[in-house]
Amino acid sequence: MLNNNNQQTTSVETGVPSVGSIVWSAGRTRAQQAINLYANIDYLRPYFDVEPKEILHRLLHVLIPRWPSPDENIKPELYGPTMIVFTLAAILIYQMKLASHSVQDGTLIGTSFLICFGYWIGSSFAISSVSFICNTHLSLMQILNINGYALFSHCLVLFLATFIHTGHDHLLFYGLWCIVGGMAAVRMMFIIMARTINPRYRILLGLFVGAIHIFFLLYLHFAYHELAESVSHALNNEATMPIGLPVKPVLPLASPMVDVVSKLNNRVMARNN
């Protein structure tokens, strides 16, 4: 009996390393295959193969909110969204320079690229995760496409609100935010809601997507934007006085000195006489 138990333990002990090595090698092989697949340029090439006319057509339809047809195909294309995010980053850099925004660890270019690309990829992953829970028939590449083209409204609103500096700049921004940003948000909501089967999840997912899109535009404007009056004064080279600095009275301090000098002059004149 002891010999049988010893034989079983030794067989199990000798078998564990072999099984572990097999599992390790299989996992390493699959991970290497996945890395080679996504690192291959040929895998990403179909997502950037698009005609300029098609990009222009999609940019125009971003601001036209309509319920998509059931058989409408959403091509997972990333060239247009990538160029839109680059444009948004360039506008954000100019806005940071106007607002005299400083970065302690890093540069303005790195900060703007991190914000824009981080939002695009991060929000797309968040929408994809919630869409998976709500049983929405959209892939991650399709969500990246929809979310990227929706950022075209952010480019328009920030461009007009940054380069048109008037006394009612915030009113202009709020108008563009409601009209342009709202239409793009509704368009994206309709596309995602049309691919969601459950009506209850459809409304919740649409509100979630629209809120992310709208509030990110508010963040970009008010986080890196200076008051319109200060910007207009800086562009027109007008001198601005610092606010809140105490102003010392000059005349009340000078009048006692004048009295002292006049008294001394009177005494000198009296002695001479």
C-alpha positions in Angstrom: 0.0 0.0 0.0 2.8 2.4 0.9 4.5 1.6 -2.4 1.3 2.3 -4.4 0.8 5.6 -2.6 4.4 6.6 -3.2 4.0 5.7 -6.9 0.8 7.8 -7.2 2.3 10.9 -5.5 5.4 10.7 -7.6 3.4 10.4 -10.7 1.3 13.3 -9.8 4.2 15.4 -8.8 6.1 14.6 -12.0 3.0 15.3 -14.0 2.3 18.8 -12.6 5.3 20.5 -14.2 4.6 18.9 -17.6 0.9 20.1 -17.5 2.0 23.6 -16.3 4.6 23.9 -19.1 2.0 22.8 -21.7 -0.5 25.5 -20.4 2.2 28.1 -20.3 3.5 27.4 -23.8 -0.1 27.4 -25.1 -0.9 30.7 -23.5 2.3 32.3 -24.6 1.7 31.1 -28.2 -1.8 32.6 -28.2 -0.6 35.9 -26.7 2.1 36.1 -29.3 -0.4 35.4 -32.1 -2.6 38.2 -30.8 0.2 40.7 -30.6 1.4 39.8 -34.1 -2.2 40.2 -35.4 -2.8 43.6 -33.9 0.7 44.9 -34.5 0.5 44.0 -38.2 -0.1 47.0 -40.4 -2.0 44.9 -42.9 -4.6 44.2 -40.2 -5.3 48.0 -39.7 -5.1 48.9 -43.4 -8.8 48.2 -44.3 -9.9 50.6 -41.6 -8.0 53.4 -43.2 -9.0 52.6 -46.8 -11.7 55.2 -47.5 -12.4 57.8 -50.3 -12.4 61.5 -49.5 -16.0 61.9 -50.9 -17.2 59.3 -48.4 -15.5 61.2 -45.5 -17.2 64.4 -46.6 -20.5 62.7 -46.8 -20.2 61.3 -43.3 -19.1 64.7 -41.9 -22.2 66.3 -43.3 -24.5 63.6 -42.0 -23.0 63.9 -38.5 -25.1 67.0 -37.9 -28.3 65.5 -39.3 -30.1 63.6 -36.6 -32.3 60.8 -38.1 -33.3 57.3 -37.1 -31.2 54.9 -39.2 -32.8 52.2 -41.2 -32.5 48.6 -39.9 -30.5 47.4 -42.9 -28.0 50.4 -42.8 -24.5 49.2 -42.6 -22.0 51.1 -40.5 -18.5 50.7 -42.0 -15.8 50.5 -39.3 -13.6 53.1 -40.7 -11.0 55.0 -38.6 -9.3 57.4 -41.0 -11.9 60.1 -40.6 -12.2 59.9 -36.8 -8.4 60.0 -36.4 -8.1 63.2 -38.5 -11.0 64.7 -36.5 -9.2 64.0 -33.2 -6.0 65.5 -34.6 -7.9 68.6 -35.6 -9.5 68.8 -32.2 -6.1 68.5 -30.5 -4.8 71.4 -32.6 -7.7 73.6 -31.7 -7.2 72.8 -28.0 -3.5 73.7 -28.2 -4.4 77.1 -29.6 -7.1 77.6 -26.9 -4.5 76.7 -24.2 -2.1 79.3 -25.5 -4.7 82.0 -25.6 -5.7 81.1 -22.0 -2.0 81.1 -20.9 -2.4 77.6 -19.6 0.8 76.1 -18.2 1.6 72.4 -17.7 4.0 71.5 -14.9 5.0 68.0 -16.0 4.8 67.8 -19.8 3.9 70.0 -22.8 0.7 71.6 -24.2 0.9 69.3 -27.2 1.2 66.2 -25.1 -1.6 67.3 -22.8 -4.0 68.1 -25.7 -3.2 64.8 -27.5 -3.7 62.9 -24.2 -7.1 64.6 -23.6 -8.5 64.1 -27.1 -7.2 60.6 -27.9 -7.8 59.5 -24.3 -11.5 60.6 -24.5 -12.0 59.1 -27.9 -10.6 55.7 -27.0 -11.7 55.7 -23.4 -15.3 56.7 -24.0 -15.5 54.3 -26.9 -14.5 51.5 -24.6 -17.0 52.6 -22.0 -19.8 52.8 -24.5 -18.8 49.4 -25.9 -18.9 47.9 -22.4 -22.3 49.3 -21.6 -23.5 48.3 -25.1 -22.4 44.7 -24.4 -24.4 44.7 -21.2 -27.4 46.2 -23.0 -27.1 43.7 -25.9 -26.4 46.3 -28.5 -25.3 44.9 -31.9 -22.3 47.1 -32.5 -18.6 46.2 -32.5 -15.9 48.2 -30.9 -14.6 49.5 -34.3 -18.1 50.7 -35.2 -18.4 52.6 -31.9 -14.9 54.1 -32.5 -16.2 55.2 -35.9 -19.4 56.7 -34.6 -17.8 58.4 -31.6 -15.0 59.8 -33.7 -17.2 61.4 -36.3 -19.4 62.9 -33.5 -16.3 64.8 -32.4 -16.6 66.9 -35.5 -19.2 69.0 -33.7 -16.7 69.7 -30.9 -14.2 71.0 -33.6 -16.8 73.3 -35.0 -18.0 74.7 -31.6 -14.5 75.2 -30.2 -13.2 76.7 -33.4 -16.0 79.3 -33.6 -16.0 80.0 -29.8 -12.2 80.4 -29.7 -11.6 82.4 -32.9 -14.6 84.7 -32.6 -14.0 86.8 -29.5 -16.9 89.1 -28.6 -18.4 90.4 -25.5 -21.1 87.6 -25.7 -18.7 84.8 -26.3 -20.3 82.5 -23.7 -23.7 83.1 -25.2 -22.3 82.2 -28.6 -20.8 79.0 -27.1 -24.1 78.0 -25.4 -26.0 78.5 -28.7 -23.5 76.4 -30.6 -23.4 73.9 -27.8 -27.1 73.3 -27.9 -27.5 73.3 -31.7 -24.3 71.8 -33.1 -23.3 69.6 -30.2 -26.9 68.6 -29.6 -27.5 67.5 -33.1 -24.4 65.4 -33.2 -25.3 63.8 -29.8 -28.8 63.0 -31.0 -27.4 61.5 -34.2 -25.1 59.2 -32.2 -27.9 58.4 -29.8 -30.2 57.3 -32.6 -27.6 55.0 -34.2 -26.8 53.2 -30.9 -30.5 53.1 -29.8 -31.5 51.6 -33.1 -29.1 48.7 -32.6 -30.4 48.0 -29.0 -33.2 45.4 -28.8 -34.5 46.1 -25.3 -36.6 49.4 -25.2 -35.7 50.1 -21.6 -32.0 49.6 -22.1 -32.3 51.6 -25.3 -33.3 54.8 -23.5 -30.8 54.5 -20.7 -27.9 53.8 -23.2 -29.0 56.7 -25.4 -29.0 59.1 -22.4 -25.6 57.8 -21.3 -24.0 58.3 -24.7 -25.5 61.8 -25.1 -24.4 62.9 -21.6 -20.8 61.9 -22.3 -20.7 63.7 -25.6 -22.3 67.0 -24.3 -20.4 67.3 -21.0 -17.0 66.6 -22.6 -17.7 69.7 -24.9 -18.4 71.8 -21.8 -15.2 70.5 -20.2 -13.1 71.5 -23.2 -14.5 75.0 -23.3 -14.4 76.0 -19.6 -11.3 74.1 -18.6 -9.0 75.8 -21.1 -10.8 79.0 -22.0 -10.2 82.5 -20.8 -12.9 85.2 -20.5 -13.7 86.8 -23.8 -12.9 90.3 -22.5 -9.4 89.4 -21.5 -8.7 87.6 -24.7 -9.9 90.5 -26.8 -7.8 92.9 -24.8 -4.7 90.7 -25.4 -5.4 90.5 -29.1 -5.9 94.2 -29.4 -2.8 95.0 -27.3 -4.8 97.0 -24.8 -3.4 97.7 -21.4 -5.3 96.0 -18.6 -5.0 96.9 -15.0 -4.8 94.2 -12.3 -7.9 93.7 -10.4 -8.0 93.6 -6.6 -4.7 95.5 -6.0 -5.0 98.2 -3.3 -4.6 101.8 -4.6 -2.6 104.0 -2.3 -4.0 107.6 -1.9 -1.5 110.1 -3.2 -3.0 113.4 -2.4 -3.8 112.8 1.3 -0.2 111.8 1.9 1.2 114.7 -0.1 -0.8 117.5 1.6 0.9 117.2 5.0 4.3 117.4 3.4 3.3 120.6 1.5 2.1 122.1 4.8 5.5 121.4 6.5 7.5 122.9 3.7 5.3 126.0 3.7 5.8 126.5 7.4 9.6 126.1 7.1 9.6 128.7 4.4 7.6 131.1 6.5 10.0 130.7 9.5 13.0 131.4 7.3 11.4 134.5 5.9 10.5 135.7 9.4 14.1 135.3 10.6 15.5 137.2 7.6 13.2 140.1 8.2 
